């Protein structure tokens, strides 16, 4: 399937069925799964543990999943579910973050930005000034999983494909 195509309505039935099952659980999980399957994100993170059925649906879409346990400063452990087409990104994330506290250090934000496919300019701008004003309307920012920097040259190239995938997931029954 070609990324960026405005019509993803011709998904194979098996993939559409999987997306429908995932969407019934959580729209964001289905959206992340299709973004990752279509190659727009090298890896995605869903911040909940999956059930056996959810793991099965993701596997049927061709995605590798791993659960990574982290800790938060106040409270107990959390489980993050990683989705990818290949194990390399997941392995890098596991080696760096498994069983460690969640932090927002510069090193962590840069590595996560790379692993999750965020434009490098947006990551660097976020490090300088988180949530700095940009030229993207709210409805565009809701499609993204990164904060776009002002005058980003990469985000506008991603938006048509993100919009097509978002619309596809919305239309799945």
SULVENDA-V118619 format. One record per residue. RES is the residue in one small letter. PSI is psi in degrees with one decimal (999 if undefined). Layout:
RES/PSI ; RES/PSI
This chain:
x/140.2 ; x/125.0 ; x/139.1 ; x/-10.8 ; x/134.1 ; x/-12.2 ; x/101.0 ; x/20.6 ; x/-13.0 ; x/38.9 ; x/146.5 ; x/145.7 ; x/-41.3 ; x/-41.9 ; x/-43.1 ; x/-41.3 ; x/-43.0 ; x/-44.5 ; x/-40.0 ; x/-42.3 ; x/-40.4 ; x/-40.9 ; x/-34.2 ; x/-26.6 ; x/-49.8 ; x/122.3 ; x/-43.8 ; x/-37.9 ; x/-45.7 ; x/-42.4 ; x/-47.2 ; x/-41.1 ; x/-44.1 ; x/-37.8 ; x/-41.1 ; x/-45.3 ; x/-36.7 ; x/-1.9 ; x/7.7 ; x/-27.2 ; x/128.1 ; x/-28.1 ; x/148.8 ; x/159.5 ; x/125.9 ; x/128.2 ; x/47.4 ; x/154.8 ; x/142.3 ; x/155.6 ; x/173.1 ; x/-39.4 ; x/-44.0 ; x/-42.4 ; x/-43.0 ; x/-44.5 ; x/-42.6 ; x/-41.6 ; x/-39.7 ; x/-21.9 ; x/-1.3 ; x/13.1 ; x/141.7 ; x/137.7 ; x/149.9 ; x/144.9 ; x/129.0 ; x/125.1 ; x/133.3 ; x/171.4 ; x/154.4 ; x/154.5 ; x/-43.5 ; x/112.1 ; x/-170.7 ; x/-158.1 ; x/154.8 ; x/154.4 ; x/127.1 ; x/137.1 ; x/122.1 ; x/141.2 ; x/133.9 ; x/163.9 ; x/-24.2 ; x/157.0 ; x/-11.6 ; x/-49.2 ; x/-41.3 ; x/-43.9 ; x/-42.5 ; x/-42.2 ; x/-46.4 ; x/-46.2 ; x/-36.1 ; x/-34.7 ; x/-16.8 ; x/133.6 ; x/25.7 ; x/159.2 ; x/147.6 ; x/131.1 ; x/166.0 ; x/39.3 ; x/161.8 ; x/-42.8 ; x/-44.3 ; x/-47.0 ; x/-40.3 ; x/-45.4 ; x/-45.6 ; x/-40.5 ; x/-44.5 ; x/-51.1 ; x/-33.8 ; x/2.3 ; x/29.8 ; x/144.0 ; x/132.0 ; x/-35.9 ; x/-36.9 ; x/-39.1 ; x/-48.0 ; x/-40.7 ; x/-38.2 ; x/-38.9 ; x/-36.9 ; x/-44.2 ; x/93.8 ; x/137.5 ; x/36.0 ; x/147.9 ; x/142.3 ; x/-179.0 ; x/20.5 ; x/130.8 ; x/161.8 ; x/-40.8 ; x/-27.0 ; x/-43.8 ; x/-28.8 ; x/-19.0 ; x/-23.2 ; x/161.7 ; x/11.1 ; x/161.9 ; x/111.3 ; x/141.5 ; x/158.9 ; x/134.8 ; x/28.3 ; x/137.8 ; x/-17.0 ; x/-45.9 ; x/-45.3 ; x/-27.7 ; x/-29.2 ; x/-30.2 ; x/-43.7 ; x/-39.8 ; x/-41.8 ; x/-43.9 ; x/-42.3 ; x/-41.4 ; x/-42.8 ; x/-46.4 ; x/-40.5 ; x/-46.9 ; x/-40.0 ; x/-38.9 ; x/-15.5 ; x/136.9 ; x/999
